[in-house]
Amino acid sequence: QEQLIESGGGLVQAGGSLRLSCAASGLTFRTYAMAWFRQAPGKEREFVAAINWSGEIIYYADVIQGRFTIFRDNAQNMVYLQMNSLKPEDTAVYYCAANLQDNPTRWKSRIFVNYWGQGTQVTVSS
């Protein structure tokens, strides 16, 4: 059974850092592009970052450019999101996503996600 399990969320002050982790199981990890999305209360789930199977192609949402870094470890079936210089508006539930699409533009879309994690809460206080 395919599973994505996120960890690493928590409460942090503005300007602080967190590293989110996502452990994948039950799927051929290196065949998937991996992404992070987030959903704030009352808002739609939005794209944050995506990385292709080899780690050579990476996309970020404009709002987080330069502050977050996505990377993966195919040997451990893990994907990470290093978040620095956090802002209160980064507060959301963060979701890990696996996407089989070859077209990188589809990694940013919720509708092409094959598997979702259960989410991890990130709260940034001002």
C-alpha positions in Angstrom: 0.0 0.0 0.0 1.4 3.4 -1.0 2.0 5.8 1.8 3.5 9.2 2.3 4.1 10.2 5.9 5.2 13.7 6.8 6.9 14.9 9.9 8.8 17.9 11.3 6.0 20.4 11.6 5.6 22.5 14.7 5.5 26.0 16.2 8.2 28.4 15.4 8.8 32.2 15.7 8.9 34.4 12.6 12.4 34.3 11.2 13.0 30.7 12.4 13.5 27.5 10.5 11.9 24.1 10.2 12.7 21.0 8.1 9.9 18.9 7.0 10.4 15.3 6.0 8.3 12.9 4.0 8.8 9.1 4.1 7.5 7.2 1.1 6.7 3.5 1.1 4.9 1.0 -1.1 5.8 2.9 -4.3 8.8 3.0 -6.7 10.0 6.2 -5.2 12.6 7.1 -7.9 9.9 7.1 -10.6 7.9 9.9 -9.0 8.4 13.6 -9.0 7.8 14.8 -5.4 6.2 18.0 -4.3 5.1 19.9 -1.3 1.8 21.7 -1.1 0.2 23.7 1.8 -3.2 24.7 2.9 -4.0 27.6 5.2 -7.3 27.8 7.0 -10.0 29.0 4.6 -7.8 28.8 1.6 -7.2 26.3 -1.2 -4.3 23.9 -1.2 -1.4 25.6 -3.0 1.8 24.5 -4.6 5.0 25.1 -2.7 7.9 23.2 -4.4 8.5 20.2 -6.6 11.5 18.1 -7.5 12.0 15.5 -10.3 13.2 12.0 -9.7 16.9 12.8 -10.0 16.8 16.1 -8.2 18.0 18.0 -11.2 14.7 19.8 -12.0 13.2 21.9 -9.2 10.4 24.4 -9.1 9.3 26.8 -6.3 6.2 28.9 -5.9 7.1 32.6 -6.3 6.0 33.4 -2.7 8.7 31.2 -1.2 11.6 31.8 -3.6 15.0 31.8 -1.8 13.6 30.8 1.6 12.7 27.1 1.1 14.7 24.3 -0.4 13.4 21.0 -1.6 15.6 17.9 -1.8 15.3 14.2 -1.9 17.2 11.0 -1.0 16.2 8.2 -3.3 18.2 5.7 -1.3 16.1 6.4 1.8 12.8 7.1 -0.1 12.7 10.5 1.5 11.9 14.0 0.4 12.5 17.1 2.5 11.6 20.8 2.6 14.0 23.0 4.4 12.2 26.2 5.4 14.1 29.3 6.5 13.1 32.8 7.3 9.6 31.7 8.1 6.8 34.2 8.1 3.4 34.1 9.8 1.8 33.8 6.4 3.6 30.5 6.0 1.3 29.0 8.6 -0.5 26.1 7.1 -0.8 22.3 6.9 2.0 21.1 4.6 1.4 18.1 2.4 3.8 15.8 0.7 2.7 14.6 -2.8 3.9 12.1 -5.4 3.3 12.7 -9.1 4.0 10.4 -12.0 3.7 13.1 -14.6 6.6 13.7 -16.9 5.5 17.2 -17.7 7.0 19.5 -15.0 4.2 22.0 -15.4 1.8 19.4 -14.0 3.8 19.0 -10.8 2.3 22.3 -9.6 -1.3 21.1 -10.0 -3.3 19.3 -7.3 -5.3 17.3 -9.9 -2.2 15.4 -11.2 -1.1 14.2 -7.7 -1.2 10.4 -7.5 -0.6 10.2 -3.7 -0.9 12.6 -0.8 0.4 12.4 2.7 -1.7 13.2 5.7 -0.2 16.6 6.3 1.9 18.2 9.1 1.0 21.5 10.8 3.4 24.4 10.6 2.6 27.5 12.7 4.7 30.6 12.6 4.1 33.1 15.3 4.8 36.8 14.9 
